[in-house]
Amino acid sequence: MDEAVSRAARRSIVGKYLTEVSLFAKELCPEAKVEVTTESYEDEDGHVRIYPPAGLEQRQIEEIKGKIAERCVA
C-alpha cells in the first residue's frame, strides 16, 4: 500500500513541476505551442515540449531555452 501512495505522491509532484515549467514557457513566449506528457522512459517521468512560433530568431529561442534550463536546474 505504501508503494501505491508513494507512486501517487510522486506523480502529483511531477505533475506540479511539469505544469510549472509549461506555464513559465508560455510566460516567456505566449505564442509557443507547449505540450506536456507524463510518459515515463528509463529515468524520466515526463516531458515538456515547446514549439516556438515560426519566425522567432535563433537568439530568442536560445534565450528562452536558457531561462527554462535555469528554472529546471535551480
C-alpha positions in Angstrom: 0.0 0.0 0.0 2.8 2.4 0.8 4.3 1.9 -2.6 1.0 2.9 -4.2 0.8 6.1 -2.1 4.4 6.8 -2.9 3.7 6.4 -6.6 0.7 8.7 -6.4 2.6 11.3 -4.5 5.5 11.1 -7.0 3.0 11.6 -9.9 1.5 14.6 -8.1 4.9 16.2 -7.6 5.9 15.5 -11.2 2.6 16.9 -12.5 3.1 20.1 -10.4 6.6 20.7 -11.8 5.6 19.9 -15.4 2.7 22.4 -15.1 5.1 25.0 -13.6 7.6 24.6 -16.4 4.9 24.8 -19.1 3.3 27.9 -17.6 6.8 29.5 -17.4 7.4 28.7 -21.1 4.1 30.3 -22.0 5.0 33.4 -19.9 8.3 33.7 -21.8 6.8 33.1 -25.2 2.9 33.2 -25.3 2.8 32.3 -29.0 4.7 29.0 -28.4 2.9 25.7 -28.5 3.5 23.8 -25.3 2.8 20.0 -24.8 3.1 18.2 -21.5 3.2 14.4 -21.2 3.7 12.2 -18.3 5.1 9.3 -20.3 7.9 7.5 -18.4 11.1 6.3 -20.0 14.0 5.0 -18.1 14.8 7.7 -15.6 12.4 10.3 -17.0 9.0 10.9 -15.5 7.6 13.4 -18.0 8.3 15.9 -20.8 7.5 19.5 -21.7 7.9 20.1 -25.4 8.0 23.7 -26.5 7.5 24.6 -30.1 8.4 28.3 -30.7 6.4 30.1 -33.4 7.8 30.3 -36.9 9.9 33.4 -37.5 11.4 33.6 -34.0 15.1 34.3 -34.2 17.6 31.7 -33.1 18.9 34.1 -30.5 15.4 34.4 -29.0 15.0 30.7 -28.9 18.3 30.2 -27.2 17.4 32.8 -24.6 14.1 31.0 -23.9 15.9 27.6 -23.6 18.4 29.1 -21.3 15.8 30.6 -18.9 13.9 27.3 -18.8 17.0 25.3 -18.2 17.9 27.7 -15.3 14.5 27.2 -13.8 14.6 23.5 -14.1 18.1 23.2 -12.5 17.5 25.7 -9.7 
